[in-house]
Amino acid sequence: MIPINSKITKIVAETPSTRTFFFDYSFEYAGIGQFVMVWIRGVDEIPMALSYKNAITVQKVGDATSRLFEIEEGGFVGLRGPFGKGFTIPKKRENILLIAGGVGAAPLASLAEKAFSEYSYVTIILGARNVDELLFMNRFLQCGHVYITTDDGSAHRCGFVTDVLEELDVSVYDRIYICGPEMMMKKVFDILEKEQALDRAEFSLHRYFKCGIGICGACCMDETGLRVCKDGPVFNGKDLMDTEFGKYARDASGRKKWFL
Amino acid sequence: MVNVTGLRLKNPTILAAGIMGTTGASLIRVAQQGAGAVVTKSIGPEPKDGHNNPSMVKLDFGYLNAMGLPNPSYEDFLPELKKAKQKSGVPVIASIFGSNEDEFRKVAQGLMSGKPDAFELNVSCPHAMGYGTSLGTDSKMVKAVTSAVCEVVNVPVWVKLTPNVTDIVAIGKAAEAGGADALVAINTVRGMAIDIHSGYPVLGNRFGGLSGDAIRPIAIKCVYDLYANMDIPIIGVGGISTWQHAVEMIMAGASAVQIGSGVYEGLNVFFNVSEGINNFLKEHGYKKTEEITGIAHERF
């Protein structure tokens, strides 16, 4: 598909570093956790998780996102999607745990709302650098019990999402969903592995995408060869065992870049 | 079993260059899904990021792409090639590119210790300045590059041709004269798409190469013409995603087929196509693929 010409109808400054862009086009049949390719004409096209059926929530990190932040309400971008495999929607009365770090809260807020509306019991651990960067806190608060951590202690508990996770009894959760920076997710992964809960966990990954539709292979993971854009971006924890996850990712040329 | 330039393939489907071939793990996965052989991503002398996105879009009748030869360089790719060789269980063909004979030679030599089963020379990428088609439309360059690589390697050399020429047979002859063991036809057909809402060309590189269903008749005709005029085997590629497509390509003159953007349908495309070819051969009383290679040339 040629990118759909989409008008930005509303821009919401969520935190000092993130903005939500609402479009006049809605991906009604998108699964939660699926992504769209956002074409900022003349610059680049980047993958973004949907934070609502008709919106993406973006952190300014590079050329494309910087240019996107210059576009005002009424401006246009091109959208292709939805692509990839999203989260498994919990069943009625299942007990679920969401772990969100930074802008990783974007796809999980929709999942929290969906799960709440389907009568699941929702617990959220929401982490951010500081109080101002807590994303979608109000959306989460309406869906269940929220634990909050900030790196600098400016709100609630000073520390990381893993500090809370270590104190929870993981065995009570039917499903666990994680989205955030890779090193945060790796620490969560290690805890869940120890608790033998990986098969109940789903992680949303980020890699450099080229085609976005499962053909070129730029986002293939070692050693499974699974494509993050097509077989993911959401993976069951078991599928990430003994992989590059938490160790390295590849840049546009295919060279390994190790996480520090 | 199919024999292509001495390589023994368990079936005639081969993963085309540029598709899921950047890492050893991904090549191994494709082999496990049923490909008879795999071709790596085209590898060059230096790391290259490729063009900005959009680098590939699906159209109603095919795919348009301009990746821009992204690759980690032969030095960084060597461990991936070694891994694929160790664990894929199928022949691994290293696709390479350069801007002249020296670069081609350097990359080929640099990858030899990875023990590729063959090399495929990319003189046909339609959208990377100074590479691919820039060389592949010039018979003298094609001959020079082919003989440069043939001189330094002791495995078969395949040359992948561009359809973006007036006479593909002339280029094929040049490759053969340079020592090519087989020809691979075709690479993508030059193409472009424009977003009418903004006037921007859709691809980051503005133009690129077309693959998929739309180019199958072009590929069939190129393979047909090459078969009629060449003595070395031809590997057919372009728009194949079903066994019927593959049989058609083989009847035009292909000894084996490559599948590229057809993986969009699922990685089981290799298994499905090779099983379909087998069933077709059986139903029609043929024992092997070779018996129908070029059969269209006998039908008037």
Boltz contact constraints between the chains, C-beta under 6 A:
constraints:
  - contact:
      token1: [A, 2]
      token2: [B, 202]
      max_distance: 6.0
  - contact:
      token1: [A, 5]
      token2: [B, 197]
      max_distance: 6.0
  - contact:
      token1: [A, 41]
      token2: [B, 198]
      max_distance: 6.0
  - contact:
      token1: [A, 41]
      token2: [B, 200]
      max_distance: 6.0
  - contact:
      token1: [A, 44]
      token2: [B, 52]
      max_distance: 6.0
  - contact:
      token1: [A, 44]
      token2: [B, 53]
      max_distance: 6.0
  - contact:
      token1: [A, 45]
      token2: [B, 53]
      max_distance: 6.0
  - contact:
      token1: [A, 45]
      token2: [B, 54]
      max_distance: 6.0
  - contact:
      token1: [A, 210]
      token2: [B, 55]
      max_distance: 6.0
  - contact:
      token1: [A, 211]
      token2: [B, 56]
      max_distance: 6.0
  - contact:
      token1: [A, 215]
      token2: [B, 19]
      max_distance: 6.0
  - contact:
      token1: [A, 215]
      token2: [B, 261]
      max_distance: 6.0
  - contact:
      token1: [A, 215]
      token2: [B, 263]
      max_distance: 6.0
  - contact:
      token1: [A, 215]
      token2: [B, 264]
      max_distance: 6.0
  - contact:
      token1: [A, 217]
      token2: [B, 20]
      max_distance: 6.0
  - contact:
      token1: [A, 217]
      token2: [B, 22]
      max_distance: 6.0
  - contact:
      token1: [A, 217]
      token2: [B, 26]
      max_distance: 6.0
  - contact:
      token1: [A, 220]
      token2: [B, 23]
      max_distance: 6.0
  - contact:
      token1: [A, 220]
      token2: [B, 26]
      max_distance: 6.0
  - contact:
      token1: [A, 222]
      token2: [B, 25]
      max_distance: 6.0
  - contact:
      token1: [A, 223]
      token2: [B, 25]
      max_distance: 6.0
  - contact:
      token1: [A, 225]
      token2: [B, 25]
      max_distance: 6.0
  - contact:
      token1: [A, 225]
      token2: [B, 26]
      max_distance: 6.0
  - contact:
      token1: [A, 225]
      token2: [B, 29]
      max_distance: 6.0
  - contact:
      token1: [A, 252]
      token2: [B, 49]
      max_distance: 6.0
  - contact:
      token1: [A, 252]
      token2: [B, 50]
      max_distance: 6.0
  - contact:
      token1: [A, 252]
      token2: [B, 70]
      max_distance: 6.0
  - contact:
      token1: [A, 253]
      token2: [B, 47]
      max_distance: 6.0
  - contact:
      token1: [A, 253]
      token2: [B, 48]
      max_distance: 6.0
  - contact:
      token1: [A, 253]
      token2: [B, 49]
      max_distance: 6.0
  - contact:
      token1: [A, 253]
      token2: [B, 70]
      max_distance: 6.0
  - contact:
      token1: [A, 253]
      token2: [B, 72]
      max_distance: 6.0
  - contact:
      token1: [A, 254]
      token2: [B, 22]
      max_distance: 6.0
  - contact:
      token1: [A, 254]
      token2: [B, 72]
      max_distance: 6.0
  - contact:
      token1: [A, 255]
      token2: [B, 47]
      max_distance: 6.0
  - contact:
      token1: [A, 255]
      token2: [B, 72]
      max_distance: 6.0
  - contact:
      token1: [A, 255]
      token2: [B, 76]
      max_distance: 6.0
